[in-house]
């Protein structure tokens, strides 16, 4: 990839992650806020959410791929630094840009849907899950942690297989939809246990927005510490998935 100034790469990461969150949290808002509350409005369901997030990833990657590599996820940035020579000096700026982009994307969704929030949840007591992920079984945090490790390991394993020049890499224009489809499959297969954040920025940035906007069940300042699982487990899972791909498959592929 052609070298560009770090500021260009950081802006691409910010904008790509913002697009990811605008569409992803946007589909969450549609499904949640219009669940029968407005006559004649079809809100969809969980299939809409999984497809919407996959397309959100695809368009975020399309927007930023040629400039920054379209990490859009601290777990991806960390794995690429560990296993593909991504410069460590860029890791912190990339991750910060991803979190800021996710916050901005969530803020746009909240601003856009503010009238619907006022109708559906005027006290902002139970709709923070539009923006951040929450466990189905909060009394079993280990299950949620394993779920996020597994989901992110699958994501990074798939990404490394897709982009590996030694494997059967797709044309560059097919990389974004294939990565998006991997997110669709993870959502369809593992989405309900902990909301399949599989991306610390995707969860933390919008969660910070819920704190700033005054959501009471935000999982960050309400004493539940729910934010820790989607913050830490994807980082561990991403490293695990990337390491497994390299150790189990890539070592057998011919060098070109």
N, C-alpha and C positions, 0 to 999 in steps of 0.2 A: 504493500500500500504506500502511495506517495506520502512523503513527510509533509506535514502541515504544522503551522504554529499551534502550540498547546491550547491557546485561547479558542481557536477554531474547533479543536477536538472537544474541548470542554463544553462549548456552546452546542455542538452537535449532540453530545450526550444529554445535556439538559433538555433540548428540544425533543429528541427522540423519546426520552423518558416521559416528558410532559404529554406527548401524543399517546403513548402507551396508557397513561393514567386517565387522560380525558376520555378516551374510548372505553377503557376497562371500567372505571368507576361510573362512567356514564351509563353503561348497560346495567350495572348494579342498581343505579338510581331508577332507571326505567322499570326494572322488574319489581323493585321493592316499593317505590312510591306510588305506582299506579296499579297495585294489586287489587283491582276491583273498586278503587275509590273514585274513579272517574268513569261514568257510563260511556260505553262505546270505545274505550281505549284498550287495545290489546297489549298487555304488558309482557307476555312471553313467560318463560320460566328458566329452569336451570340450563337447558340446552342453549338458550339465548346467551346466558352468561359464559358458558364454556366457548362457544363460537365467537362471542364478542371479544373475550380476552385474547383468543388466538389471533383474531384479525387485528386487534390493537397492537400486539407484539409485532405482527407482520409489517404494519404501516410504520411503527416506530423504528424498526430495523431498516426499512426502505429509506426513511428520511435521513438516517445518520450513517449508514454503512460505509459509504465511500470516504467519509471524512474522519470518523472516529473508530470505525470497526463495529459500531452499534452494540456495545456491551449492554447498556441499559440496566445493569444488574451488578451489584457489588460481588456476588458469587461468581459471575462470569469474569469480572476484572481480576479477582484474586486468583482464579484458576488459570487464566491466561498468563498472569505474572509468574506463577509457580511452574507452569508446564510449557509455555510457548514463548517465553522471553519478552513478554510485555514489560516495558520499563517500570521499575518500582517507583521511580520518581513521579510517575503519572497516576499511580493507584489512588492516592488520596484526592487529587483534584477530580478524577473521574467519579469516585464514589460521592463526593460532595455535590457534584453537578447532578448526579442521578437522584439524590435525595431532594435537592432543590427543585429539579424538574418535576418530581413526583408531587411535591407540595403544591407547586403552581398548578399542575394539572387537576389535583383534587380541589383546589380553591376555585378554579373555573367551573367545575361541575357543581360545587356547592352554590356558587353565585347564580349559575344558570337555573338550578332547581330550587332556589330559595322559596318561591311561592308554594311548591309542592311539599317541601319540608314543613312549612308553616301550617299546611292543611293536614298532613299525615302525622307529624310528630313535632308539634309546636314547641315543646319543652326540650327537644333534642335529647330524649332519654333513652331511646332504643334503636337508633338508626346509624350508629357509628360503623356498623358492619357494611354499610355501603362503601366505605372508604378503606377500612382496615380489616384484617382477618381475626376471627375469634374461634376458639375451640368448641367442638360439639360436646366434648366431655372435659370441662375445665378441672374436674377433680382428678384427672389422669394426665398431667402434663407430659409424662414420659411418652405416652402414646402420640401426642401431638408433636413432640420433638422428633420421634422416629419417623413420623409421617412426613415432616418437612425435610429431614435428611434424605429419605427415600425419594421424594418427589424432585428435589433439587439435584440429587445424584443422577436420576434419570434424565433430567433436563440437560445437564452438562455432558453426560455420556452421549446423548443424541447430538448436541451441538458440536462436540469434538468429532463425532463420526461424519457429520454433514460437511464441516469446513476442512476436514483433513485432506491435504493435497495428495497424500499417498493412497487414500481410499478411492472412492468413486465420487469425487466432488461434483455437485451440480453446477450448472452455469450460475454466475453470480446473481442473475436476476431471479433464480429459483431458491436461493438460500433463505430469504426472508419468509416466504410461505412455508417452507419446510420447517423452519424453527417455530413459526406460528402454529403449525399443525402438531408439533410435539407438545406445545402448551395446551392445545385443545385436548389431546389424549391424556395428559396428566390431570387436567381438570375433570374429564369424564371418568377417569379411573380412580383418582385419589382426592377429589375436591372437597368432600363434605366433612372430613374429620377435623381439618384445621384451616379450611379456606384456600389451600394451595397458594400461599404467598410466593414460595420458591424464589424470593427476591427480597432482600432486606430493604432496599430503597422503595420498592412498590408498597411495602407495608408501613415503614417508618415515616416517609414523607407525608402520605395521606393521614396517618395517625396524628402527626404533629398538627395537621390542619384541623382535625377534630378537637384537639386541645384548644387551639386558638379560637375556634368557632364556638366553643362552649358545650360540646357534646359531653354528657355526663358519664356515659359508659365507654370511655375512650380506651381503656386498657393500658393507659400510660400514667395518668395521675389519679386514677380511682382506687389505687391500692391493690389491684389484681395482678399487676406485673405480667399481663398477657403478652405484652410486646416482646418479651425476651425470646420466646420460641421462634417467631418469624424473623427475629433479628439475628440470632446466633445459629440456629439449625441449618438454614440455607447455606451459610458460609462453610460449615462442616460438610454438608451434603455435596456442595459443588466441588470441593477439593476431592472428596471420595469418588465421585463420578468421573472426574477428569483423570484421576490416578488409575482407576480401574480400566478406563478405555486405553490408556497408554500401556499399562502393564499386561493386559489380557489380549488386546487386539492389535494395537499399533506396532508393537514390537515385531509382529509377523508380516507387516506390510512392506513391500519393496520400497527402497529409497529411490527417489527420482531426481 
